């Protein structure tokens, strides 16, 4: 009915708008359309509720079909006590401590040698200043001397 009613009303809209009692003549058509609109609204609400129920049931079935998740641990860390330490670990610790001491002694010797060298260089610089010697080239000095 809608397929032919829409083109007819569109084609003859200018003529139909001139009729004074158009509403009374098309009253049955208005009632039919209003009843269908009310039914459509009710059906749309019902469709939404049914869709929600169906999706919830489907989701519940999917959850029930999934096998249980294995909750056992794949790896367990066991902390060893200090008494249970292996001899290899203890020997390695002793070796590293000895190496540490040797390294500290070497660093101390190197630092003291550097200090002695810097002291010697400072003394030489002071003596040069006192004696009037300088590191400048004689060519750069003025000829006033």
C-alpha positions in Angstrom: 0.0 0.0 0.0 2.8 2.4 0.8 4.5 1.8 -2.6 1.6 3.3 -4.5 0.3 5.8 -1.9 3.5 7.8 -1.7 3.8 8.5 -5.5 0.1 9.3 -5.8 0.2 11.8 -2.9 3.5 13.3 -4.3 2.1 13.7 -7.8 -1.2 15.2 -6.7 -0.1 17.2 -3.6 -0.8 20.6 -5.2 -4.4 19.5 -6.0 -5.0 17.8 -2.6 -3.8 21.0 -0.8 -6.7 23.0 -2.4 -9.4 20.7 -1.1 -11.0 22.1 2.1 -12.3 18.8 3.6 -9.2 16.7 2.8 -8.7 15.6 6.4 -12.2 14.2 6.7 -11.9 12.4 3.4 -8.5 10.8 4.3 -9.5 10.1 7.9 -9.5 6.4 7.5 -6.0 6.6 6.0 -4.8 8.7 9.0 -6.2 6.1 11.5 -4.6 3.2 9.6 -1.2 5.0 9.6 -1.4 6.0 13.3 -2.3 2.4 14.4 0.7 1.1 12.3 3.0 3.7 13.9 1.9 2.7 17.4 2.4 -0.9 16.6 5.8 -0.2 15.1 6.9 1.6 18.3 5.8 -1.4 20.5 7.4 -3.9 18.1 10.7 -1.9 18.2 10.8 -2.0 22.0 10.0 -5.7 22.0 12.7 -6.3 19.4 15.3 -4.5 21.5 14.4 -6.5 24.6 14.5 -9.8 22.8 17.8 -8.9 21.2 19.3 -8.2 24.6 18.1 -11.5 26.0 19.3 -13.5 23.1 22.8 -11.9 23.2 23.0 -12.5 27.0 22.1 -16.2 26.6 24.6 -16.6 23.8 27.4 -15.0 25.9 26.5 -17.2 28.8 26.7 -20.3 26.6 30.1 -19.3 25.3 31.4 -18.8 28.9 30.1 -22.3 29.9 31.7 -23.9 26.8 35.2 -22.6 27.6 37.2 -25.2 29.5 38.3 -24.2 33.0 41.5 -22.2 33.2 44.4 -24.1 34.8 45.3 -22.3 38.0 48.4 -24.3 38.9 51.7 -22.5 38.9 54.0 -23.2 36.0 57.1 -22.1 37.9 57.8 -22.1 41.6 60.7 -20.1 43.1 62.3 -21.7 46.1 64.6 -19.4 48.1 67.7 -21.1 49.4 68.8 -20.5 53.0 72.3 -19.0 53.7 73.3 -22.4 55.2 72.6 -24.2 52.0 75.0 -22.1 49.9 77.3 -24.1 47.7 81.1 -24.1 48.1 81.6 -22.7 44.6 79.6 -19.6 45.4 81.5 -19.1 48.7 84.9 -19.5 46.9 83.9 -17.1 44.2 83.0 -14.5 46.8 86.4 -14.9 48.5 88.2 -14.5 45.2 86.3 -11.4 44.3 87.1 -9.9 47.8 90.8 -10.6 47.3 90.8 -9.0 43.9 89.0 -6.0 45.3 91.7 -5.5 47.9 94.4 -5.8 45.2 92.7 -3.3 43.0 92.4 -0.8 45.8 96.1 -1.1 46.5 97.0 -0.5 42.9 94.8 2.6 42.7 96.4 4.0 45.9 99.9 3.6 44.4 98.9 5.2 41.1 97.3 8.2 42.9 100.3 8.7 45.1 102.6 8.7 42.0 100.4 11.2 40.3 100.4 13.4 43.4 104.3 13.3 43.5 104.6 14.2 39.9 102.2 17.1 40.2 104.1 18.4 43.2 107.4 18.2 41.3 105.9 20.1 38.4 104.6 22.8 40.7 108.0 23.2 42.3 109.7 23.5 39.0 107.3 26.1 37.8 107.9 28.2 40.9 111.7 27.9 40.5 111.4 29.1 36.8 109.4 32.1 37.9 111.9 33.0 40.5 114.9 32.6 38.1 113.1 34.5 35.4 112.9 31.6 33.1 109.8 31.2 31.0 108.4 28.9 28.5 108.0 31.6 25.9 110.1 31.7 22.8 112.9 34.3 22.8 111.6 35.5 19.4 108.3 36.7 21.0 110.0 38.8 23.6 110.3 42.5 23.1 113.7 44.1 22.0 113.8 46.5 24.9 116.0 44.2 26.9 
